Amino acid sequence: MKSTATFLTILAAATALSASVNAAELRMSWWGGGSRHEATQAALKICGEKYGHTINPEFTGWKGYLEKLTTQLAGGTEADIMQVNWPWLPLFSFKGDGFADLNSFKDTIDLSQWTDAQLDAATMNGKLNGLPLATTGRVFMFNKTVFDKAGLDLPKDWNELIADAAVIQEKLGEDSYPLEVTEDNPVLIIMLIATQKTGKDMIDPATNRMAWSLEELTDAVKFYGNLVDKHVTRSWKSWASEGNIKLYESPKWSDGKIAGSYEWDSTYFKYADPLEGKGELVPVSMLKVDGAVTEGVYRKPSMVFSISKRSENQKAAAEILNCLLTEKEGIEALGATRGLPASKIAAQTLMDAGVVRPELVSANEIVMAGTGPTVSPFNEHPRIRESFKDAIEMYAYGEFSAEEAADEIIYNVNDILEKYDQ
């Protein structure tokens, strides 16, 4: 009996020693608001205790996070685990060597919970630089109540929407429009049309240059101009004259004077809530132009979790990521604080628990079912987006022709991309 007790004591000590040897002290950084901070800290505590690791949280708001991360990566002081905005991947890891390659941890992380397309979107130069937290995309949303008042069905393609504009104006007033194309939407609508007609994303992945010809992009710019001319949307000048107010904050939206927009599926309730009691916001399948070769869906990871290439505890960090995104304890603790999860098991767990509202699921299903080429993160490079927007503003104010705007965009995009050849 004594020998048995001694053996059990030795076994317990050995187990404790093993856990101590394998224990790691990690850091994790992210941005967000109060609910995300609280949920993430709770999830890190749960997953840390499960695997015997300690994770020190480092969280801030959105403002200043990019600058902080840039400084840390440049100085080699970044956290072991980082929340990274998807468009930043080529900024920090154009050749794929800016973060740890998570393919090296496929025995630790259940990568089968993500589709190949989702993993490809977070892969740079063949290296998996992050795990997508949510897959988001642009979707058309229309106020069905407005269309009902005008005696119209919701549009199924661009031709129907253009025809609907005249009816809505006639029946509901000259200040009524079926779609809002302001803020970043002129750029995104032009990109959508060019993609639908050519089947190509803006950036050619083989050359890392503008994929559309001058003629193709000019045609897409003219399409946007036609939407303004046909009273489908307000002009850029009209929107700017009102102080560039956000659509969901505008009385024109809540009062039904503007009946639709093209927004991220994850922002559905931001636009639906102001209509409560006044209208019904319905997401619809992608509107296509005549001759479209693809729906041109703009689908991307909203953000990723990455592991530092300098971390001395990459295996431990991989265990924590797997717990957060594919294991019940971590999934339930994180909840939907980063949107509808890209991880299949996480999304199903939260839907089964009623954490994710069905309207958000419906909007996301449209995005996930849509066809289109893989979107390059360079599409959202800050300088590329700004130069594109500047050229379209010049077109909107009559300073550029459609061809001049397209030529300016192509020149600037290629000039910016050229700097990443080295």
PLY file of the C-alpha trace (Angstrom):
ply
format ascii 1.0
element vertex 422
property float x
property float y
property float z
element edge 421
property int vertex1
property int vertex2
end_header
0.00 0.00 0.00
2.85 2.33 0.86
4.61 1.61 -2.44
1.38 2.35 -4.33
0.98 5.69 -2.56
4.60 6.52 -3.25
4.14 5.69 -6.94
1.06 7.93 -7.18
2.92 10.77 -5.48
5.81 10.44 -7.91
3.39 10.27 -10.86
1.57 13.42 -9.72
4.86 15.24 -9.30
6.02 14.14 -12.74
2.75 15.32 -14.29
3.04 18.69 -12.60
6.68 18.99 -13.68
5.71 18.16 -17.27
2.99 20.81 -17.26
5.46 23.32 -15.81
8.05 22.55 -18.47
5.49 22.93 -21.27
3.93 26.09 -19.85
4.55 29.28 -21.79
4.03 32.94 -21.07
2.57 34.64 -24.13
1.37 38.08 -25.19
-1.61 38.78 -27.42
-2.55 42.11 -28.99
-5.80 43.25 -30.60
-8.05 46.26 -31.17
-11.75 46.62 -30.47
-14.36 47.93 -28.09
-15.38 47.02 -24.57
-17.37 43.87 -25.37
-14.55 42.47 -27.52
-11.96 43.24 -24.85
-13.96 41.51 -22.12
-14.78 38.43 -24.22
-11.22 38.00 -25.47
-9.71 38.24 -22.00
-12.18 35.65 -20.73
-11.39 33.35 -23.65
-7.64 33.71 -23.12
-8.03 32.79 -19.45
-10.06 29.69 -20.33
-7.74 28.53 -23.10
-4.64 29.38 -21.08
-5.81 27.26 -18.18
-6.72 24.41 -20.53
-3.21 24.24 -21.99
-1.23 25.48 -19.02
-0.15 28.79 -20.58
-0.39 32.36 -19.40
-1.43 34.96 -21.96
-0.96 38.64 -21.18
-3.51 40.79 -23.03
-2.58 43.99 -24.88
-5.67 45.72 -26.26
-6.54 49.17 -27.58
-9.13 50.90 -29.73
-8.85 50.98 -33.51
-7.20 54.40 -33.65
-3.42 54.09 -33.51
-3.32 50.29 -33.66
-1.73 50.18 -37.12
0.97 52.62 -36.06
1.64 50.63 -32.89
1.84 47.33 -34.75
4.11 48.84 -37.41
6.51 50.09 -34.73
6.52 46.76 -32.90
7.13 44.68 -36.03
9.92 47.00 -37.13
11.56 46.74 -33.72
10.92 43.05 -33.11
8.79 43.72 -30.03
5.44 42.45 -31.30
3.21 40.11 -29.27
3.29 36.33 -29.80
-0.29 36.45 -31.12
-1.60 39.46 -33.05
-4.92 40.52 -34.49
-4.08 41.86 -37.95
-6.36 43.66 -40.39
-6.46 41.60 -43.59
-5.35 44.41 -45.98
-2.19 44.83 -43.89
-0.77 41.41 -44.83
1.11 42.64 -47.90
2.31 45.69 -45.98
4.02 43.52 -43.37
4.54 40.25 -45.22
4.53 40.70 -48.99
6.90 37.73 -49.42
5.16 35.70 -46.73
8.02 35.97 -44.24
6.59 38.66 -41.98
4.68 36.22 -39.76
4.95 32.55 -38.81
3.70 30.09 -41.44
0.71 28.43 -39.78
0.90 25.52 -42.20
3.73 24.37 -39.93
1.18 23.82 -37.15
-1.42 21.76 -39.02
-1.02 19.04 -36.38
-1.99 21.58 -33.72
-4.51 23.79 -35.55
-7.54 22.19 -37.17
-7.21 23.92 -40.55
-10.08 21.83 -41.96
-12.47 24.29 -40.27
-11.65 26.86 -42.98
-12.32 26.52 -46.70
-9.41 26.52 -49.14
-10.56 29.92 -50.41
-10.51 31.37 -46.89
-7.00 30.07 -46.24
-5.81 31.23 -49.67
-6.96 34.75 -48.86
-4.66 34.78 -45.81
-1.74 33.18 -47.64
1.18 35.29 -48.84
3.71 33.73 -51.21
2.57 30.22 -50.25
2.74 30.82 -46.49
-0.35 30.91 -44.28
0.16 34.18 -42.42
-3.04 34.18 -40.37
-6.29 32.46 -39.50
-9.35 34.32 -40.86
-11.66 35.29 -38.02
-14.67 36.15 -40.17
-15.35 36.20 -43.88
-17.21 39.31 -44.89
-18.31 40.74 -48.21
-20.35 43.41 -49.92
-24.03 42.75 -50.42
-26.93 44.82 -51.77
-29.54 45.72 -49.15
-32.90 47.28 -50.08
-35.72 48.75 -48.04
-38.58 46.52 -49.22
-41.18 48.89 -47.79
-40.13 51.64 -50.20
-40.31 49.32 -53.20
-43.73 48.10 -52.04
-44.98 51.71 -51.89
-43.80 52.22 -55.47
-45.49 48.96 -56.56
-42.16 47.32 -57.37
-40.49 44.01 -56.62
-36.94 44.11 -55.34
-34.49 44.32 -58.28
-32.77 41.19 -59.57
-30.24 42.86 -61.88
-28.87 46.28 -62.81
-31.35 46.80 -65.65
-34.27 46.37 -63.25
-32.73 48.74 -60.73
-32.17 51.43 -63.36
-35.78 51.08 -64.53
-37.01 51.18 -60.92
-35.31 54.54 -60.36
-37.69 56.33 -62.74
-40.74 54.74 -61.09
-39.58 55.58 -57.57
-38.88 59.17 -58.55
-42.30 59.51 -60.18
-44.31 57.92 -57.37
-42.33 58.92 -54.28
-40.75 62.22 -55.24
-37.78 63.67 -57.04
-35.67 63.38 -53.89
-36.14 59.59 -53.73
-33.46 57.17 -54.91
-33.28 53.35 -54.96
-29.55 53.18 -54.15
-26.86 55.15 -52.36
-23.44 55.24 -54.06
-21.38 57.58 -51.90
-18.36 57.39 -49.55
-16.28 54.40 -50.75
-19.15 52.96 -52.80
-18.33 54.73 -56.09
-14.97 52.92 -56.01
-16.50 49.59 -55.00
-19.31 49.77 -57.57
-16.80 50.55 -60.34
-14.67 47.63 -59.17
-17.76 45.39 -59.11
-18.75 46.28 -62.68
-15.21 45.83 -64.03
-14.95 42.45 -62.28
-18.35 41.28 -63.53
-17.50 42.14 -67.14
-13.94 40.79 -67.16
-13.93 38.05 -64.53
-10.75 39.63 -63.13
-9.93 41.16 -59.76
-8.38 44.63 -59.92
-4.89 43.25 -59.21
-3.41 40.55 -61.45
-1.92 38.01 -59.00
0.68 36.89 -61.57
2.14 40.35 -62.24
1.00 42.30 -59.17
-0.21 45.07 -61.48
-3.57 46.50 -62.51
-5.49 43.73 -64.25
-8.01 45.86 -66.15
-7.21 47.58 -69.41
-7.85 51.27 -69.93
-10.93 50.43 -72.02
-12.33 48.01 -69.40
-11.89 50.44 -66.51
-13.22 53.38 -68.54
-16.37 51.39 -69.28
-16.88 50.73 -65.56
-16.38 54.41 -64.68
-19.00 55.36 -67.29
-21.39 52.87 -65.69
-21.15 54.74 -62.39
-21.75 58.02 -64.22
-24.86 56.52 -65.82
-26.24 55.60 -62.38
-26.07 59.27 -61.41
-27.56 60.40 -64.73
-30.45 57.92 -64.45
-31.34 59.06 -60.91
-30.39 55.67 -59.46
-28.17 57.42 -56.92
-27.37 60.90 -55.69
-24.39 62.69 -57.18
-21.13 62.97 -55.28
-21.67 66.75 -55.09
-25.14 66.32 -53.53
-23.80 64.00 -50.86
-20.82 66.26 -50.09
-23.06 69.32 -49.80
-24.80 67.65 -46.84
-21.54 67.25 -44.97
-20.62 63.71 -46.09
-22.89 62.27 -43.40
-22.88 58.49 -42.92
-25.85 56.88 -44.65
-27.15 55.08 -41.55
-27.13 58.41 -39.70
-29.02 60.27 -42.44
-32.74 61.09 -42.17
-32.96 60.31 -45.90
-32.19 56.69 -45.04
-34.49 56.32 -42.03
-37.32 58.12 -43.88
-37.02 55.92 -46.97
-35.84 58.63 -49.37
-32.85 56.40 -50.09
-33.95 52.80 -50.44
-30.79 50.75 -50.80
-27.04 50.47 -50.43
-24.08 48.18 -51.10
-22.52 47.37 -47.73
-20.56 44.78 -45.77
-22.84 41.94 -44.72
-21.49 42.27 -41.17
-22.92 45.82 -40.94
-26.50 44.73 -41.66
-27.93 45.86 -38.32
-26.14 49.21 -38.52
-28.43 49.97 -41.49
-31.48 47.96 -40.39
-31.83 49.43 -36.90
-32.61 53.01 -38.07
-35.49 51.59 -40.15
-37.17 49.85 -37.23
-40.91 50.49 -37.43
-40.51 52.28 -40.76
-39.11 49.76 -43.19
-37.82 46.24 -43.80
-34.21 45.89 -44.94
-33.67 42.86 -47.18
-30.29 41.62 -48.48
-30.50 40.43 -52.10
-28.30 38.39 -54.42
-25.70 40.24 -56.47
-27.06 42.51 -59.20
-25.38 41.64 -62.50
-24.84 43.60 -65.70
-25.58 42.24 -69.16
-22.80 39.94 -70.31
-21.40 39.39 -66.81
-19.00 36.44 -66.60
-19.11 36.37 -62.78
-21.13 37.90 -59.96
-17.96 39.66 -58.89
-18.62 39.16 -55.19
-16.16 41.13 -53.04
-15.37 38.57 -50.34
-12.49 38.75 -47.89
-11.36 37.95 -44.35
-12.26 40.85 -42.10
-9.16 40.25 -39.96
-6.81 37.43 -39.00
-4.98 36.10 -35.96
-1.26 35.77 -36.73
1.69 34.38 -34.80
4.96 36.27 -34.57
7.81 34.75 -36.56
10.07 35.76 -33.63
7.97 34.11 -30.92
9.92 31.61 -28.85
6.67 29.77 -28.07
5.02 29.34 -31.47
3.63 25.89 -30.64
1.98 27.23 -27.49
0.58 30.17 -29.44
-0.84 27.74 -32.00
-2.55 25.80 -29.19
-4.20 28.99 -27.96
-5.38 29.95 -31.46
-6.86 26.52 -32.01
-8.69 26.77 -28.69
-10.05 30.23 -29.45
-11.32 29.34 -32.93
-12.13 25.61 -33.05
-12.71 24.41 -29.48
-16.01 24.82 -27.66
-14.65 26.64 -24.61
-12.85 29.30 -26.62
-15.61 29.69 -29.20
-18.31 30.27 -26.60
-16.14 32.74 -24.68
-15.26 34.82 -27.76
-18.84 34.75 -29.03
-19.63 36.93 -32.05
-17.39 39.83 -31.02
-15.61 39.63 -34.38
-18.64 38.84 -36.52
-19.92 35.52 -37.83
-16.86 33.26 -37.48
-15.09 31.92 -40.57
-14.33 28.70 -38.70
-17.12 26.28 -39.58
-17.39 24.74 -36.14
-17.33 28.17 -34.48
-20.08 29.51 -36.73
-22.27 26.45 -36.16
-21.70 26.52 -32.40
-22.80 30.17 -32.17
-25.78 29.69 -34.49
-26.96 26.68 -32.48
-26.70 28.78 -29.33
-28.72 31.60 -30.90
-25.83 34.04 -30.53
-25.89 35.03 -34.21
-29.12 36.57 -35.50
-30.66 34.96 -38.61
-30.65 38.18 -40.67
-26.86 38.35 -40.42
-26.61 34.70 -41.43
-28.81 35.34 -44.49
-26.65 38.25 -45.62
-23.48 36.21 -45.13
-24.92 33.27 -47.08
-25.35 35.53 -50.11
-21.71 36.56 -49.85
-20.45 33.01 -49.40
-22.53 31.66 -52.30
-21.46 34.40 -54.72
-18.97 33.82 -57.50
-15.91 35.93 -58.16
-12.10 35.94 -58.32
-9.97 35.97 -55.19
-9.68 39.54 -53.95
-6.17 40.91 -53.43
-5.48 42.66 -50.13
-3.78 45.36 -52.24
-7.30 46.43 -53.25
-7.52 48.06 -49.82
-4.00 49.41 -49.64
-4.57 52.88 -48.15
-2.75 54.74 -50.94
-4.37 52.69 -53.71
-7.86 53.22 -52.31
-7.26 56.93 -51.80
-5.85 57.51 -55.29
-8.76 55.59 -56.85
-11.24 57.65 -54.86
-9.52 60.94 -55.75
-9.72 60.18 -59.47
-13.41 59.29 -59.27
-14.11 62.48 -57.33
-12.46 64.47 -60.12
-14.69 62.60 -62.60
-17.77 63.25 -60.47
-17.06 67.00 -60.49
-16.42 67.06 -64.23
-12.67 67.69 -63.94
-11.79 64.34 -65.57
-13.44 62.41 -68.38
-14.14 58.73 -67.68
-11.06 57.77 -69.68
-8.86 60.32 -67.91
-10.03 59.04 -64.53
-9.34 55.44 -65.55
-5.90 56.34 -66.86
-5.07 58.17 -63.63
-6.17 55.18 -61.55
-4.14 52.67 -63.58
-1.01 54.83 -63.45
-1.24 55.38 -59.68
-2.07 51.76 -58.83
0.86 50.42 -60.87
3.20 53.06 -59.45
2.31 52.04 -55.89
2.56 48.32 -56.62
5.94 48.75 -58.28
7.45 49.52 -54.90
6.69 45.95 -53.78
8.76 44.32 -56.54
11.94 44.34 -54.53
0 1
1 2
2 3
3 4
4 5
5 6
6 7
7 8
8 9
9 10
10 11
11 12
12 13
13 14
14 15
15 16
16 17
17 18
18 19
19 20
20 21
21 22
22 23
23 24
24 25
25 26
26 27
27 28
28 29
29 30
30 31
31 32
32 33
33 34
34 35
35 36
36 37
37 38
38 39
39 40
40 41
41 42
42 43
43 44
44 45
45 46
46 47
47 48
48 49
49 50
50 51
51 52
52 53
53 54
54 55
55 56
56 57
57 58
58 59
59 60
60 61
61 62
62 63
63 64
64 65
65 66
66 67
67 68
68 69
69 70
70 71
71 72
72 73
73 74
74 75
75 76
76 77
77 78
78 79
79 80
80 81
81 82
82 83
83 84
84 85
85 86
86 87
87 88
88 89
89 90
90 91
91 92
92 93
93 94
94 95
95 96
96 97
97 98
98 99
99 100
100 101
101 102
102 103
103 104
104 105
105 106
106 107
107 108
108 109
109 110
110 111
111 112
112 113
113 114
114 115
115 116
116 117
117 118
118 119
119 120
120 121
121 122
122 123
123 124
124 125
125 126
126 127
127 128
128 129
129 130
130 131
131 132
132 133
133 134
134 135
135 136
136 137
137 138
138 139
139 140
140 141
141 142
142 143
143 144
144 145
145 146
146 147
147 148
148 149
149 150
150 151
151 152
152 153
153 154
154 155
155 156
156 157
157 158
158 159
159 160
160 161
161 162
162 163
163 164
164 165
165 166
166 167
167 168
168 169
169 170
170 171
171 172
172 173
173 174
174 175
175 176
176 177
177 178
178 179
179 180
180 181
181 182
182 183
183 184
184 185
185 186
186 187
187 188
188 189
189 190
190 191
191 192
192 193
193 194
194 195
195 196
196 197
197 198
198 199
199 200
200 201
201 202
202 203
203 204
204 205
205 206
206 207
207 208
208 209
209 210
210 211
211 212
212 213
213 214
214 215
215 216
216 217
217 218
218 219
219 220
220 221
221 222
222 223
223 224
224 225
225 226
226 227
227 228
228 229
229 230
230 231
231 232
232 233
233 234
234 235
235 236
236 237
237 238
238 239
239 240
240 241
241 242
242 243
243 244
244 245
245 246
246 247
247 248
248 249
249 250
250 251
251 252
252 253
253 254
254 255
255 256
256 257
257 258
258 259
259 260
260 261
261 262
262 263
263 264
264 265
265 266
266 267
267 268
268 269
269 270
270 271
271 272
272 273
273 274
274 275
275 276
276 277
277 278
278 279
279 280
280 281
281 282
282 283
283 284
284 285
285 286
286 287
287 288
288 289
289 290
290 291
291 292
292 293
293 294
294 295
295 296
296 297
297 298
298 299
299 300
300 301
301 302
302 303
303 304
304 305
305 306
306 307
307 308
308 309
309 310
310 311
311 312
312 313
313 314
314 315
315 316
316 317
317 318
318 319
319 320
320 321
321 322
322 323
323 324
324 325
325 326
326 327
327 328
328 329
329 330
330 331
331 332
332 333
333 334
334 335
335 336
336 337
337 338
338 339
339 340
340 341
341 342
342 343
343 344
344 345
345 346
346 347
347 348
348 349
349 350
350 351
351 352
352 353
353 354
354 355
355 356
356 357
357 358
358 359
359 360
360 361
361 362
362 363
363 364
364 365
365 366
366 367
367 368
368 369
369 370
370 371
371 372
372 373
373 374
374 375
375 376
376 377
377 378
378 379
379 380
380 381
381 382
382 383
383 384
384 385
385 386
386 387
387 388
388 389
389 390
390 391
391 392
392 393
393 394
394 395
395 396
396 397
397 398
398 399
399 400
400 401
401 402
402 403
403 404
404 405
405 406
406 407
407 408
408 409
409 410
410 411
411 412
412 413
413 414
414 415
415 416
416 417
417 418
418 419
419 420
420 421
